[in-house]
Amino acid sequence: MWKKVREAAAGLEVEGSLRIHIEYQDPSGEMKSLEISREFLVCQRLERGDQLVRSTADEGHVDWVRNPRYWFEATQKPNVDKPFFSGGAEHAAEIPRSMPLGAQEYANRLDTGNRIWTFTLEELLNSSEFRLVAANWIEANQTRLARVEFEFLGSRRDGPKFPGGRYWGELDPENHWQIVRCGVQVPEENLIYEVQNTFQLTPDGLPFPKQIRQLRMISGAPDRDESIYEFSAPRECARPSEAFTLAGYGFSESLVQVRSSRAYLRLVLLNLGIVGLILSIVLYRYFRRRRQRTAE
């Protein structure tokens, strides 16, 4: 199911927000709190190579945009009429693999309904490092859910793998077996992680995240932090191709340094020539050694 959700998301426009609330006790024993929030938007038509990721904060927003030919960034400051060009505009072949933070967060949470903490159900079931210790039916809010629990068998901590950690999840059979609650309990460190998911539907009727609430706390301590992701109802990305271009932002297309086809052909021929030269040297040395062995 989550693969179908990812495929559907390749043509959707979604707005989202992230709110982080942290409570902690300073050395004097006084409780402190910290709030962080921001918004983002993702609109993509990946079948034609178009993508827009907008990250919004108090100082304005930054659009990371790509199309089949190039990518660029446009920054919009408060109380300024027009955005300004802030980087990018390289040949499509040189688009960096690292995606903007908003795009990564969006992509990583599309399959939240198939993950217990950071692991998919398939990974937990097929890994020799985890053992299924419980599977039963429970009732929650007048809904019948399937609860599963795994234990990590390793003796060393490895990223999200905690020695003695119990990884549990509650699945809703009436909603494509999506995981509505999950978490990790780490007895040795008194750590508790919990995730609560609620869902909405895509235009095609697929389950899509609506809210993801992540909680981290230490048993017996006042410290805790909570992250809440919220997503608008997904809709088809209907923006025209021009919206993903420099001209669509009022910039000159001359900012783009696109290689001409002739220059690209010269680059290909040069690479082929280098490969051919290396191959010739390798073959020459091979047959030379062979003749020396025959002569001996």
C-alpha positions in Angstrom: 0.0 0.0 0.0 2.7 2.5 0.9 4.3 2.0 -2.5 1.0 3.1 -4.1 0.9 6.1 -1.8 4.4 7.1 -2.9 3.4 6.7 -6.5 0.4 8.9 -6.0 2.4 11.5 -4.1 4.5 12.0 -7.2 1.7 14.1 -8.7 0.3 15.8 -5.6 0.5 19.2 -4.0 0.5 19.2 -0.2 1.0 21.9 2.4 2.4 20.9 5.8 3.7 22.3 9.1 6.1 21.2 11.8 5.8 22.2 15.4 8.4 21.2 18.0 7.8 21.6 21.7 10.6 20.9 24.2 10.4 20.8 27.9 13.6 20.4 30.0 15.0 21.1 33.5 18.0 23.4 33.7 20.8 22.8 36.2 19.0 24.9 38.8 16.0 22.7 38.6 13.8 25.2 36.9 11.6 23.9 34.0 12.2 25.5 30.7 10.4 25.2 27.4 11.2 25.9 23.7 8.9 26.2 20.7 10.0 25.8 17.1 7.6 25.9 14.1 7.7 26.3 10.4 5.7 25.4 7.3 6.4 23.8 4.0 4.8 23.1 0.7 5.5 20.3 -1.8 4.1 20.3 -5.4 5.5 17.8 -7.8 4.9 16.3 -11.2 7.7 13.8 -11.2 6.6 12.1 -14.4 7.6 15.3 -16.3 10.5 16.2 -13.9 8.9 19.2 -12.1 9.2 19.7 -8.4 8.6 22.7 -6.0 9.5 22.6 -2.3 8.8 25.7 -0.2 10.1 26.2 3.3 8.6 29.0 5.2 9.8 30.7 8.4 9.5 34.1 10.0 12.1 35.7 7.7 10.1 34.7 4.6 10.3 31.6 2.4 12.6 29.8 0.1 11.5 27.9 -3.0 13.6 25.0 -4.3 12.5 24.4 -7.9 13.6 21.9 -10.5 12.5 21.0 -14.0 14.0 18.6 -16.6 16.7 21.2 -17.6 17.8 22.8 -14.4 17.2 23.7 -10.7 17.2 26.9 -8.8 16.4 28.6 -5.5 14.2 31.7 -5.1 14.0 33.6 -1.8 11.1 35.8 -0.8 11.6 38.2 2.0 8.8 39.8 4.0 7.6 43.2 2.8 9.4 42.7 -0.6 7.3 42.5 -3.7 9.5 40.1 -5.8 11.6 37.1 -4.9 15.3 37.1 -5.7 17.5 34.5 -7.3 19.5 32.8 -4.5 21.4 30.0 -6.2 21.2 26.9 -8.4 20.4 27.0 -12.1 22.8 24.2 -13.0 22.4 21.7 -15.8 19.9 19.0 -14.9 22.7 16.3 -14.9 24.3 18.3 -12.1 21.3 18.5 -9.8 22.6 17.7 -6.3 21.4 14.5 -4.8 20.7 16.1 -1.4 17.1 17.3 -1.4 15.8 20.3 0.6 14.9 19.6 4.2 11.1 20.0 3.5 11.3 17.5 0.7 13.2 15.0 2.9 10.7 15.3 5.7 7.8 14.9 3.4 9.2 11.9 1.6 10.3 10.2 4.9 6.8 10.4 6.3 4.7 9.3 3.4 5.0 5.7 4.6 4.6 6.4 8.3 1.7 4.0 8.3 4.1 1.2 7.5 6.8 1.9 10.0 7.4 1.1 13.6 9.7 3.9 14.6 12.1 3.9 11.7 11.7 0.2 10.6 9.2 -1.2 8.2 7.2 -4.2 9.2 9.0 -6.2 6.5 12.4 -5.3 8.0 11.4 -6.3 11.5 9.8 -9.6 10.4 12.7 -10.6 8.1 15.7 -9.4 10.3 17.5 -11.9 12.4 18.3 -9.1 14.9 14.6 -8.8 15.8 12.2 -11.4 17.4 8.5 -11.2 17.3 7.4 -11.6 21.0 3.7 -10.8 20.9 0.8 -10.5 18.4 -2.8 -10.0 19.6 -6.0 -8.1 19.1 -6.8 -5.0 21.3 -9.7 -2.5 21.6 -8.8 1.2 21.4 -11.5 3.9 21.0 -14.1 1.3 20.0 -11.8 0.2 17.2 -10.3 -3.3 16.9 -6.6 -3.1 16.3 -3.8 -5.7 15.8 -0.9 -5.2 18.1 2.6 -6.6 17.4 5.7 -6.3 19.5 9.3 -7.1 18.6 12.5 -7.3 20.7 15.9 -6.2 19.5 18.4 -9.1 20.2 21.6 -7.1 19.7 23.9 -6.2 22.6 25.1 -2.9 21.2 23.3 0.2 20.3 23.3 0.9 16.5 21.4 4.0 15.6 17.7 3.4 16.2 18.5 -0.1 17.5 18.5 -0.3 21.3 19.7 -3.3 23.3 16.7 -4.8 25.0 14.4 -2.4 23.1 10.8 -3.3 22.6 9.3 -2.1 19.3 5.5 -2.2 19.2 2.9 -1.2 16.7 -0.9 -1.1 16.5 -2.5 -1.7 13.0 -6.0 -0.8 11.8 -7.4 -3.6 9.6 -10.2 -1.3 8.5 -7.7 1.2 7.0 -5.4 -0.9 4.8 -3.6 -2.1 8.0 -2.0 1.3 8.6 0.0 1.7 11.8 -2.0 4.2 13.9 0.3 4.0 17.0 3.8 2.7 17.6 6.7 3.2 19.8 9.9 1.9 21.4 10.6 1.2 25.1 14.3 1.1 26.1 14.3 -0.2 29.8 18.1 0.3 30.3 17.9 4.0 29.4 14.4 4.6 30.6 13.6 6.0 27.2 10.1 6.0 25.7 9.4 6.9 22.1 5.8 7.0 20.8 4.2 7.9 17.4 0.5 8.6 16.8 -0.7 8.7 13.2 -4.0 9.9 11.8 -4.8 9.6 8.1 -6.9 11.2 5.3 -7.5 10.1 1.7 -5.8 11.1 -1.5 -8.0 11.9 -4.6 -7.6 8.2 -5.5 -8.8 7.0 -2.1 -5.4 6.0 -0.7 -4.5 6.6 3.0 -2.3 9.7 3.4 -0.8 11.1 6.6 -2.9 13.9 8.2 -1.1 14.3 11.5 2.0 12.6 12.9 2.7 13.2 16.6 6.1 12.0 17.8 6.9 12.0 21.6 10.1 11.3 23.3 10.5 11.2 27.1 12.5 9.7 29.9 10.7 7.7 32.5 10.7 9.4 35.9 12.1 12.7 34.5 10.3 15.9 33.5 12.2 16.2 30.2 10.2 15.6 27.1 10.0 16.7 23.5 7.1 16.5 21.0 7.1 17.0 17.3 3.8 17.3 15.3 3.6 17.2 11.6 0.3 18.2 9.9 -0.5 17.8 6.3 -3.3 19.5 4.3 -5.7 17.4 2.2 -3.6 16.3 -0.8 -4.7 17.6 -4.2 -3.5 17.2 -7.7 -0.5 19.3 -8.6 -2.1 21.4 -11.4 0.5 24.1 -11.8 1.7 24.6 -15.4 5.2 23.7 -16.5 6.1 27.4 -16.6 5.6 27.6 -12.8 8.8 25.5 -12.4 11.0 27.8 -14.5 13.1 30.9 -13.9 10.7 32.9 -16.1 7.8 31.8 -13.9 9.5 33.7 -11.1 10.3 36.7 -13.2 13.9 35.8 -13.7 15.8 35.7 -16.9 16.4 32.3 -18.4 20.0 33.5 -19.2 20.9 32.7 -15.6 20.9 29.1 -16.6 24.2 27.6 -17.7 23.0 24.8 -19.8 25.4 22.9 -21.9 24.7 22.8 -25.6 24.2 19.5 -27.3 27.4 20.0 -29.2 29.4 20.6 -26.0 27.7 17.5 -24.5 28.6 15.4 -27.5 32.2 16.6 -27.2 32.2 15.6 -23.6 30.9 12.1 -24.4 33.5 11.6 -27.1 36.2 12.8 -24.8 35.1 10.3 -22.1 35.0 7.5 -24.7 38.5 8.4 -25.9 39.8 8.3 -22.3 38.1 4.9 -21.7 39.6 3.6 -25.0 43.1 4.8 -24.1 42.9 3.1 -20.7 41.6 -0.1 -22.3 44.4 0.0 -24.9 47.1 0.4 -22.2 45.6 -2.5 -20.2 45.5 -4.8 -23.3 49.0 -3.8 -24.3 50.4 -4.7 -20.8 48.4 -8.0 -20.8 49.7 -9.2 -24.1 53.3 -8.0 -23.4 53.4 -10.1 -20.2 51.9 -13.0 -22.1 54.7 -12.8 -24.7 57.3 -12.6 -22.0 56.0 -15.8 -20.3 56.0 -17.6 -23.7 59.6 -16.5 -24.4 60.7 -17.9 -21.0 
